[in-house]
Amino acid sequence: MEQPIEIETGPAPQASVIVLHGLGASGDDFVPVCEQLELQAVGPVRHVLPHAPMRAVTINGGYVMPAWYDILALGGAAVEDEVGLRASQALIEGLIAREVARGVAPSRIVLAGFSQGCAMTLLTGLRHRERLAGLVGLSGYLPLADKTAAERSAANQATPIFLAHGQFDPMIALPRAHATRDALRALGYDVQWHEYPMEHSVCLPEIADLQRFLLQALAR
């Protein structure tokens, strides 16, 4: 995986937000969102925006593009690319470890993602062995849902989770997002749910809500 984009809001950041992009995109996609966030109240923050590996994507005719995992069919969990999901989980664990090695405590690291990046955030964050500051899932879903209860880490049982979705999303239908929310709440997670009158995208009210969440999650 190539070097991620990094944006530091001040010297010697003691908090990090790792942002995972969606299918066919790159770390550049969320640079404008990170630049809009006003997080001065929690001190300097390092935004880390990695680029997914290039891989063939089955639903796109095998076309090679940035993807955290293959999508074999639309809609259900029965045909998930578990091998790809696990491989990218290991890459993201490496990103978290890199921030820790640079002096950021796990409890000051937020893992966030959009669409496929949301799936990777939930897959990795719920299984991470040290408590993280928060998990942010935008316009996505819970992958390997039937394995979450057995594989989750107790360390992140109380970690706040921000989930947001578009009411008119044609890519990941709202009921699938509701199912993710309900599954996580059934497992006892603190899920803050938001939905907006948009499609598969990000909107300004969502960014404002996200900013409030991050200020709370990263408060010292």
Backbone as JSON, one array per atom type, in Angstrom:
{
  "sequence": "MEQPIEIETGPAPQASVIVLHGLGASGDDFVPVCEQLELQAVGPVRHVLPHAPMRAVTINGGYVMPAWYDILALGGAAVEDEVGLRASQALIEGLIAREVARGVAPSRIVLAGFSQGCAMTLLTGLRHRERLAGLVGLSGYLPLADKTAAERSAANQATPIFLAHGQFDPMIALPRAHATRDALRALGYDVQWHEYPMEHSVCLPEIADLQRFLLQALAR",
  "N": [[0.85, -1.2, 0.0], [0.59, 2.18, -0.9], [2.11, 5.21, 0.45], [0.1, 6.93, 2.84], [-1.94, 9.93, 2.56], [-1.32, 12.73, 4.62], [-2.54, 15.05, 6.97], [-1.78, 17.53, 9.16], [-2.94, 19.36, 11.87], [-1.52, 20.89, 13.56], [1.63, 21.17, 15.38], [3.3, 18.15, 16.5], [1.05, 16.15, 16.85], [-1.32, 14.7, 19.07], [-3.49, 13.19, 18.67], [-5.27, 11.18, 16.35], [-7.01, 10.76, 13.25], [-8.03, 8.3, 11.25], [-8.94, 7.88, 7.98], [-10.88, 6.06, 5.79], [-11.38, 5.54, 2.43], [-13.94, 5.07, -0.16], [-15.02, 2.55, -2.61], [-13.13, 2.49, -5.58], [-12.14, 5.02, -5.24], [-9.83, 7.33, -3.67], [-7.39, 8.27, -1.16], [-7.41, 11.0, -1.45], [-10.02, 11.82, -1.71], [-11.29, 12.51, 0.73], [-9.91, 14.65, 1.7], [-10.95, 17.36, 1.47], [-13.09, 17.22, 3.34], [-11.77, 16.67, 5.76], [-10.36, 19.03, 5.96], [-12.37, 20.81, 6.46], [-13.23, 20.27, 9.02], [-13.32, 21.47, 12.32], [-11.32, 21.16, 14.82], [-9.86, 22.24, 16.84], [-10.21, 22.44, 19.6], [-9.49, 20.04, 20.74], [-6.82, 19.89, 20.51], [-3.77, 19.52, 18.46], [-4.33, 17.56, 15.54], [-3.77, 14.64, 13.64], [-4.71, 13.81, 10.47], [-5.08, 10.9, 8.71], [-5.02, 9.56, 5.58], [-5.32, 6.88, 3.87], [-4.61, 4.97, 0.82], [-6.47, 2.55, -0.85], [-5.53, -0.82, -1.82], [-4.9, -1.79, -5.26], [-7.19, -3.73, -7.06], [-8.95, -6.35, -8.82], [-12.4, -5.95, -9.45], [-15.25, -7.72, -9.11], [-18.04, -7.11, -9.62], [-17.76, -5.02, -11.31], [-17.03, -6.01, -13.73], [-14.54, -7.16, -13.48], [-12.74, -5.12, -13.6], [-9.79, -3.39, -12.73], [-9.25, -1.55, -9.83], [-8.94, 0.9, -7.12], [-9.64, -0.74, -4.15], [-10.82, -1.96, -1.08], [-11.65, -4.51, -0.76], [-12.94, -7.23, -2.75], [-16.07, -7.01, -4.5], [-18.45, -9.26, -4.9], [-21.1, -9.62, -5.54], [-24.1, -7.66, -5.53], [-25.7, -6.47, -2.57], [-26.18, -8.76, -0.55], [-24.88, -10.66, 2.32], [-24.01, -13.17, 1.81], [-22.13, -13.66, -0.13], [-19.64, -12.52, 0.46], [-16.31, -11.17, 0.2], [-14.28, -12.6, 2.04], [-11.55, -13.16, 2.31], [-10.3, -10.93, 1.11], [-11.32, -8.9, 2.77], [-10.16, -9.58, 5.26], [-7.45, -9.29, 4.65], [-7.23, -6.53, 4.16], [-8.01, -5.64, 6.64], [-5.75, -6.31, 8.14], [-3.94, -4.5, 7.0], [-5.0, -2.07, 7.89], [-4.83, -2.36, 10.63], [-2.11, -2.13, 10.74], [-1.8, 0.58, 10.14], [-2.94, 1.75, 12.4], [-1.13, 0.84, 14.34], [1.13, 2.18, 13.48], [0.49, 4.85, 14.08], [0.4, 4.67, 16.87], [3.07, 4.04, 17.36], [4.14, 6.46, 16.76], [3.55, 7.94, 18.91], [0.87, 8.43, 19.57], [-1.77, 7.69, 21.62], [-3.82, 4.71, 21.63], [-6.4, 5.29, 22.56], [-6.8, 7.77, 21.63], [-7.25, 7.69, 19.0], [-9.26, 7.77, 16.17], [-11.13, 5.74, 14.05], [-12.33, 5.91, 10.82], [-14.64, 5.77, 8.03], [-15.92, 5.63, 4.63], [-18.53, 4.06, 2.89], [-17.19, 1.28, 1.39], [-15.03, 1.82, 3.01], [-16.31, 2.33, 5.42], [-17.24, -0.24, 6.03], [-14.76, -1.49, 6.45], [-13.87, -0.03, 8.63], [-15.69, -0.81, 10.67], [-15.27, -3.59, 10.68], [-12.54, -3.77, 11.43], [-12.27, -2.02, 13.68], [-14.05, -3.0, 15.68], [-12.81, -5.32, 16.37], [-10.34, -4.64, 17.28], [-7.65, -4.75, 19.63], [-7.1, -2.89, 21.59], [-8.54, -0.1, 23.29], [-10.17, 2.22, 21.25], [-10.71, 5.7, 20.32], [-13.06, 6.3, 18.95], [-15.45, 5.16, 16.45], [-16.32, 5.69, 13.1], [-18.77, 5.38, 10.75], [-19.74, 5.9, 7.54], [-22.31, 5.84, 5.24], [-22.32, 3.01, 4.82], [-21.95, -0.46, 5.81], [-22.16, -3.34, 8.01], [-19.7, -5.7, 7.72], [-19.19, -9.3, 7.4], [-21.11, -9.97, 9.31], [-22.26, -12.05, 10.79], [-20.17, -13.07, 12.2], [-19.31, -11.25, 13.97], [-20.04, -11.1, 16.74], [-18.63, -13.24, 17.91], [-15.99, -12.61, 17.35], [-15.39, -10.04, 18.19], [-13.7, -7.5, 20.15], [-13.43, -7.06, 23.63], [-12.32, -4.72, 24.46], [-13.24, -2.58, 22.95], [-15.92, -2.39, 23.48], [-17.29, -0.31, 24.73], [-16.75, 1.82, 23.12], [-17.68, 4.74, 21.4], [-19.85, 4.85, 18.55], [-20.35, 6.34, 15.47], [-22.77, 6.42, 13.11], [-23.88, 7.08, 9.86], [-26.13, 7.77, 7.15], [-27.46, 8.01, 3.81], [-30.81, 8.77, 2.98], [-31.73, 8.2, 0.46], [-29.99, 6.46, -0.74], [-28.69, 4.75, -3.47], [-26.83, 2.78, -3.74], [-26.1, 1.4, -1.35], [-28.67, 0.32, 0.23], [-30.98, 1.99, 2.42], [-32.39, 0.3, 4.33], [-30.49, -1.75, 4.73], [-28.48, -0.39, 6.05], [-29.89, 0.33, 8.34], [-30.16, -2.24, 9.39], [-27.53, -2.8, 10.08], [-27.11, -0.86, 12.09], [-29.03, -1.78, 13.97], [-28.09, -4.34, 14.54], [-25.63, -3.81, 15.78], [-26.45, -2.33, 18.0], [-27.89, -4.32, 19.27], [-25.85, -5.89, 20.17], [-24.95, -4.37, 22.17], [-23.59, -1.99, 21.69], [-22.75, 1.53, 21.71], [-24.36, 3.3, 19.64], [-24.56, 6.09, 17.65], [-26.92, 7.34, 15.66], [-27.51, 8.69, 12.43], [-29.36, 10.07, 9.74], [-29.76, 11.36, 6.43], [-31.26, 13.48, 3.88], [-30.12, 12.47, 1.25], [-28.11, 10.93, -1.39], [-25.69, 8.45, -2.16], [-23.41, 9.75, -0.65], [-21.79, 12.64, 0.88], [-22.86, 15.18, 3.12], [-23.24, 18.66, 4.15], [-24.63, 19.08, 6.69], [-24.11, 16.57, 7.81], [-21.32, 16.6, 8.08], [-21.11, 18.57, 10.03], [-22.37, 17.27, 12.18], [-20.61, 15.15, 12.46], [-18.31, 16.51, 13.23], [-19.03, 17.38, 15.8], [-19.24, 14.9, 17.07], [-16.55, 13.99, 16.9], [-15.22, 15.9, 18.45], [-16.22, 15.27, 20.95], [-15.4, 12.57, 21.21], [-12.64, 12.77, 21.16], [-12.04, 14.38, 23.25], [-10.04, 15.57, 25.9]],
  "CA": [[0.0, 0.0, 0.0], [1.4, 3.39, -0.96], [2.04, 6.07, 1.63], [-1.15, 7.7, 2.93], [-1.92, 11.39, 2.7], [-1.42, 13.14, 6.02], [-2.8, 16.46, 7.22], [-1.62, 17.81, 10.58], [-3.51, 20.67, 12.19], [-0.57, 21.58, 14.44], [2.82, 20.37, 15.65], [3.27, 17.03, 17.45], [-0.32, 15.73, 17.14], [-1.55, 13.66, 20.06], [-4.74, 12.54, 18.27], [-5.26, 10.82, 14.92], [-8.23, 10.3, 12.62], [-7.7, 7.52, 10.06], [-10.14, 7.94, 7.15], [-10.81, 5.06, 4.73], [-12.25, 5.94, 1.32], [-14.82, 4.06, -0.75], [-14.62, 1.8, -3.8], [-12.72, 3.23, -6.77], [-11.7, 6.38, -4.88], [-8.49, 7.37, -3.11], [-7.31, 9.08, 0.05], [-7.66, 12.41, -1.79], [-11.46, 12.11, -1.67], [-11.76, 13.09, 1.98], [-9.11, 15.8, 2.1], [-11.79, 18.54, 1.73], [-13.86, 17.03, 4.57], [-10.84, 16.85, 6.89], [-9.99, 20.46, 6.04], [-13.52, 21.56, 6.99], [-13.44, 19.97, 10.43], [-12.66, 22.4, 13.25], [-11.08, 20.32, 16.0], [-8.82, 22.89, 17.65], [-10.47, 22.27, 21.03], [-8.87, 18.81, 21.24], [-5.38, 19.95, 20.24], [-3.38, 19.14, 17.1], [-4.82, 16.27, 15.06], [-3.23, 14.14, 12.37], [-5.63, 13.06, 9.61], [-4.35, 9.93, 7.9], [-5.94, 9.15, 4.51], [-4.63, 5.88, 3.06], [-5.15, 4.56, -0.48], [-6.7, 1.11, -0.89], [-4.79, -1.53, -2.87], [-5.56, -1.99, -6.55], [-7.63, -5.12, -7.23], [-10.07, -6.56, -9.74], [-13.69, -5.93, -8.76], [-16.11, -8.61, -9.9], [-19.28, -6.5, -10.12], [-17.4, -4.06, -12.36], [-16.47, -6.74, -14.86], [-13.14, -7.48, -13.24], [-11.9, -3.93, -13.79], [-8.88, -3.16, -11.6], [-9.44, -0.22, -9.25], [-8.7, 0.88, -5.67], [-10.72, -1.41, -3.42], [-10.38, -2.64, 0.13], [-11.99, -5.92, -0.97], [-13.76, -7.44, -3.94], [-17.52, -7.11, -4.33], [-18.81, -10.37, -5.79], [-22.5, -9.39, -5.94], [-24.71, -6.57, -4.77], [-26.81, -6.69, -1.65], [-26.21, -9.62, 0.63], [-23.64, -11.06, 2.97], [-23.7, -14.56, 1.49], [-21.02, -13.76, -1.1], [-18.61, -11.54, 0.82], [-14.91, -11.51, -0.04], [-13.67, -12.63, 3.37], [-10.09, -13.1, 2.19], [-9.94, -9.53, 0.88], [-11.64, -8.14, 3.98], [-9.15, -9.88, 6.29], [-6.17, -8.72, 4.23], [-7.26, -5.09, 4.4], [-8.03, -5.47, 8.1], [-4.35, -6.32, 8.58], [-3.32, -3.23, 6.57], [-5.5, -0.99, 8.74], [-4.17, -2.57, 11.93], [-0.77, -1.56, 10.59], [-1.91, 2.04, 10.22], [-3.15, 2.09, 13.81], [0.14, 0.59, 15.02], [2.05, 3.26, 13.08], [0.16, 6.04, 14.88], [0.83, 4.4, 18.24], [4.52, 4.16, 17.36], [4.48, 7.89, 16.67], [3.24, 8.59, 20.18], [-0.56, 8.68, 19.77], [-2.39, 6.59, 22.37], [-4.98, 4.15, 20.94], [-7.62, 5.96, 23.02], [-6.87, 9.07, 20.95], [-7.32, 7.38, 17.56], [-10.59, 7.5, 15.61], [-11.14, 5.06, 12.77], [-13.51, 6.38, 10.1], [-14.65, 5.34, 6.65], [-17.09, 5.84, 3.78], [-18.91, 2.94, 2.04], [-16.26, 0.19, 1.71], [-14.24, 2.25, 4.15], [-17.15, 2.11, 6.6], [-17.19, -1.67, 6.3], [-13.44, -1.79, 7.01], [-13.83, 0.59, 9.96], [-16.41, -1.65, 11.61], [-14.58, -4.88, 10.75], [-11.28, -3.64, 12.16], [-12.41, -1.36, 14.97], [-14.72, -3.83, 16.67], [-11.92, -6.42, 16.73], [-9.05, -4.13, 17.74], [-7.39, -5.23, 20.99], [-6.99, -1.78, 22.53], [-9.68, 0.8, 23.13], [-10.03, 3.37, 20.36], [-11.52, 6.85, 20.75], [-14.37, 6.26, 18.32], [-15.57, 4.58, 15.12], [-17.22, 6.48, 12.26], [-19.17, 4.67, 9.55], [-20.57, 6.72, 6.66], [-22.89, 5.23, 4.03], [-21.79, 1.66, 4.66], [-22.65, -1.57, 6.44], [-21.33, -4.24, 8.82], [-19.32, -6.91, 6.98], [-19.03, -10.52, 8.21], [-21.96, -9.66, 10.47], [-22.54, -13.23, 11.6], [-18.96, -13.43, 12.95], [-18.93, -10.11, 14.82], [-20.19, -11.39, 18.17], [-17.59, -14.15, 18.36], [-14.64, -12.08, 17.1], [-15.2, -8.68, 18.7], [-12.83, -7.32, 21.31], [-14.08, -6.38, 24.76], [-11.68, -3.41, 24.65], [-14.0, -1.53, 22.27], [-17.35, -2.54, 23.74], [-17.87, 0.99, 25.11], [-16.31, 2.86, 22.18], [-18.83, 5.31, 20.68], [-19.9, 4.61, 17.1], [-21.14, 7.3, 14.69], [-23.22, 5.85, 11.83], [-24.68, 8.03, 9.07], [-26.52, 7.19, 5.85], [-28.39, 8.77, 2.99], [-32.13, 8.15, 2.87], [-32.0, 7.82, -0.93], [-28.76, 5.82, -1.22], [-28.99, 3.69, -4.41], [-25.75, 1.8, -3.71], [-26.32, 0.6, -0.15], [-30.03, 0.76, 0.59], [-31.15, 2.4, 3.81], [-32.69, -0.82, 5.23], [-29.26, -2.48, 5.08], [-27.82, 0.44, 7.07], [-30.67, 0.15, 9.57], [-29.84, -3.57, 9.91], [-26.23, -2.66, 10.73], [-27.36, -0.13, 13.34], [-29.76, -2.61, 14.92], [-27.22, -5.46, 14.95], [-24.64, -3.29, 16.71], [-27.14, -2.01, 19.26], [-28.25, -5.59, 19.92], [-24.63, -6.37, 20.81], [-24.66, -3.48, 23.29], [-22.74, -0.85, 21.33], [-23.29, 2.89, 21.77], [-24.45, 3.75, 18.25], [-25.22, 7.38, 17.39], [-27.45, 7.16, 14.31], [-27.91, 9.9, 11.69], [-29.65, 9.89, 8.32], [-29.89, 12.65, 5.74], [-31.93, 13.38, 2.58], [-29.08, 12.48, 0.21], [-27.85, 9.61, -1.97], [-24.46, 7.84, -1.66], [-22.52, 10.92, -0.65], [-21.61, 13.31, 2.16], [-23.49, 16.5, 3.08], [-22.75, 19.59, 5.16], [-25.13, 18.77, 8.04], [-23.42, 15.37, 8.27], [-19.99, 17.02, 8.52], [-21.3, 19.28, 11.3], [-22.63, 16.25, 13.21], [-19.36, 14.42, 12.64], [-17.41, 17.36, 14.01], [-19.46, 17.3, 17.21], [-18.86, 13.57, 17.56], [-15.1, 13.91, 17.05], [-14.84, 16.73, 19.59], [-16.54, 14.49, 22.15], [-14.6, 11.34, 21.26], [-11.23, 13.09, 21.35], [-11.88, 15.31, 24.38], [-9.01, 15.07, 26.84]],
  "C": [[0.88, 1.24, 0.0], [1.19, 4.26, 0.27], [0.74, 6.86, 1.67], [-0.9, 9.2, 2.89], [-2.04, 11.71, 4.18], [-1.62, 14.65, 6.11], [-2.69, 16.67, 8.73], [-2.09, 19.23, 10.87], [-2.62, 21.48, 13.13], [0.61, 20.68, 14.69], [2.58, 19.27, 16.67], [1.85, 16.59, 17.82], [-0.37, 14.6, 18.17], [-2.91, 12.98, 19.84], [-4.68, 12.28, 16.77], [-6.65, 10.39, 14.48], [-7.82, 9.61, 11.32], [-8.98, 7.39, 9.24], [-9.98, 7.02, 5.94], [-11.85, 5.37, 3.65], [-13.08, 4.77, 0.8], [-14.25, 3.44, -2.01], [-14.27, 2.74, -4.96], [-12.23, 4.64, -6.5], [-10.25, 6.33, -4.41], [-8.52, 8.22, -1.84], [-7.63, 10.54, -0.21], [-9.13, 12.79, -1.59], [-11.9, 12.85, -0.41], [-10.87, 14.2, 2.52], [-9.99, 17.03, 2.36], [-12.61, 18.42, 3.02], [-12.97, 17.26, 5.79], [-10.48, 18.33, 7.07], [-11.13, 21.31, 6.58], [-13.73, 21.36, 8.49], [-12.65, 20.93, 11.31], [-12.52, 21.69, 14.6], [-10.04, 20.92, 16.94], [-8.99, 22.62, 19.14], [-9.83, 21.01, 21.6], [-7.38, 18.77, 20.95], [-5.06, 19.53, 18.81], [-3.82, 17.72, 16.75], [-4.11, 15.9, 13.76], [-4.32, 13.34, 11.65], [-4.8, 12.17, 8.7], [-5.33, 9.36, 6.87], [-5.22, 8.17, 3.58], [-5.34, 5.62, 1.73], [-5.31, 3.04, -0.47], [-5.84, 0.46, -1.97], [-5.6, -1.61, -4.16], [-5.94, -3.46, -6.66], [-8.77, -5.18, -8.24], [-11.37, -6.64, -8.94], [-14.73, -6.63, -9.64], [-17.33, -7.91, -10.46], [-19.01, -5.44, -11.18], [-16.66, -4.76, -13.5], [-15.01, -7.1, -14.7], [-12.19, -6.32, -13.44], [-11.07, -3.69, -12.53], [-9.0, -1.72, -11.12], [-9.07, -0.27, -7.77], [-9.9, 0.28, -4.95], [-10.14, -2.1, -2.19], [-10.66, -4.13, 0.06], [-12.83, -6.02, -2.22], [-15.24, -7.42, -3.56], [-18.0, -8.11, -5.38], [-20.23, -10.25, -6.33], [-23.05, -8.29, -5.07], [-25.69, -7.11, -3.74], [-26.56, -7.5, -0.41], [-24.85, -9.98, 1.17], [-23.19, -12.45, 2.57], [-22.48, -14.71, 0.59], [-19.95, -12.71, -0.8], [-17.21, -12.08, 0.55], [-14.16, -11.5, 1.29], [-12.15, -12.54, 3.3], [-9.63, -11.65, 2.0], [-10.19, -8.66, 2.1], [-10.57, -8.34, 5.05], [-7.8, -9.27, 5.92], [-6.14, -7.22, 4.48], [-7.37, -4.77, 5.89], [-6.61, -5.42, 8.63], [-3.64, -5.03, 8.19], [-3.73, -2.1, 7.51], [-4.96, -1.13, 10.16], [-2.76, -2.0, 11.88], [-0.77, -0.05, 10.68], [-2.11, 2.5, 11.66], [-1.84, 1.94, 14.58], [1.16, 1.69, 14.7], [1.77, 4.54, 13.86], [0.6, 5.86, 16.33], [2.34, 4.55, 18.36], [4.98, 5.61, 17.29], [4.0, 8.66, 17.9], [1.79, 8.91, 20.44], [-1.16, 7.47, 20.49], [-3.57, 6.03, 21.58], [-6.29, 4.86, 21.3], [-7.78, 7.36, 22.46], [-6.87, 8.9, 19.43], [-8.76, 7.07, 17.19], [-10.39, 6.82, 14.26], [-12.44, 5.41, 12.07], [-13.47, 5.87, 8.66], [-15.98, 5.56, 5.97], [-17.3, 4.6, 2.91], [-18.04, 1.72, 2.33], [-15.4, 0.54, 2.91], [-14.99, 2.13, 5.46], [-17.1, 0.64, 7.0], [-15.86, -2.04, 6.96], [-13.29, -1.19, 8.41], [-14.5, -0.31, 11.0], [-15.73, -3.01, 11.78], [-13.36, -4.79, 11.66], [-11.49, -3.09, 13.57], [-13.04, -2.22, 16.04], [-13.84, -4.98, 17.16], [-10.58, -5.94, 17.31], [-8.87, -4.38, 19.23], [-7.17, -4.13, 22.01], [-8.11, -0.8, 22.25], [-9.33, 1.98, 22.24], [-10.95, 4.48, 20.84], [-12.93, 6.79, 20.17], [-14.29, 5.6, 16.96], [-16.61, 5.38, 14.36], [-17.5, 5.69, 10.98], [-20.16, 5.49, 8.73], [-21.02, 5.91, 5.45], [-22.36, 3.83, 3.77], [-22.62, 0.63, 5.4], [-21.64, -2.4, 7.23], [-20.98, -5.48, 8.02], [-19.12, -8.09, 7.94], [-19.87, -10.42, 9.48], [-22.16, -10.86, 11.38], [-21.34, -13.66, 12.44], [-18.57, -12.35, 13.97], [-18.98, -10.46, 16.3], [-19.05, -12.25, 18.7], [-16.2, -13.52, 18.29], [-14.38, -10.72, 17.72], [-14.31, -8.66, 19.93], [-13.58, -6.57, 22.4], [-13.54, -4.97, 24.95], [-12.51, -2.28, 24.03], [-15.51, -1.67, 22.44], [-18.01, -1.2, 24.05], [-17.46, 2.13, 24.18], [-17.51, 3.42, 21.42], [-18.72, 5.11, 19.17], [-20.85, 5.6, 16.45], [-21.49, 6.63, 13.37], [-24.12, 6.86, 11.13], [-24.96, 7.43, 7.7], [-27.49, 8.11, 5.12], [-29.72, 8.04, 2.83], [-32.43, 7.64, 1.46], [-30.79, 7.14, -1.57], [-29.11, 4.68, -2.18], [-27.95, 2.57, -4.39], [-25.88, 0.83, -2.53], [-27.63, 1.08, 0.44], [-30.14, 1.02, 2.09], [-31.51, 1.23, 4.73], [-31.46, -1.64, 5.63], [-28.47, -1.71, 6.15], [-28.55, 0.33, 8.4], [-30.35, -1.2, 10.22], [-28.49, -3.55, 10.63], [-26.38, -1.97, 12.08], [-27.99, -1.04, 14.38], [-28.9, -3.77, 15.42], [-26.2, -5.0, 15.98], [-25.28, -2.93, 18.05], [-27.52, -3.28, 20.0], [-27.05, -6.21, 20.63], [-24.16, -5.42, 21.93], [-23.8, -2.27, 22.98], [-23.5, 0.47, 21.41], [-23.27, 3.47, 20.36], [-25.21, 5.07, 18.18], [-25.64, 7.38, 15.91], [-27.88, 8.48, 13.7], [-28.28, 9.5, 10.26], [-30.04, 11.23, 7.71], [-30.57, 12.44, 4.39], [-30.92, 13.51, 1.43], [-28.94, 11.07, -0.36], [-26.56, 9.04, -1.36], [-23.36, 8.9, -1.66], [-22.35, 11.43, 0.77], [-22.24, 14.69, 2.05], [-23.01, 17.36, 4.25], [-23.32, 19.33, 6.55], [-24.44, 17.54, 8.64], [-22.03, 15.72, 8.8], [-20.08, 17.75, 9.86], [-21.55, 18.3, 12.44], [-21.37, 15.46, 13.51], [-18.38, 15.23, 13.48], [-17.76, 17.31, 15.49], [-19.06, 15.96, 17.82], [-17.36, 13.5, 17.83], [-14.63, 14.74, 18.25], [-15.12, 16.0, 20.91], [-15.61, 13.29, 22.3], [-13.14, 11.61, 21.61], [-10.99, 14.06, 22.51], [-10.92, 14.71, 25.39], [-9.45, 15.3, 28.29]]
}
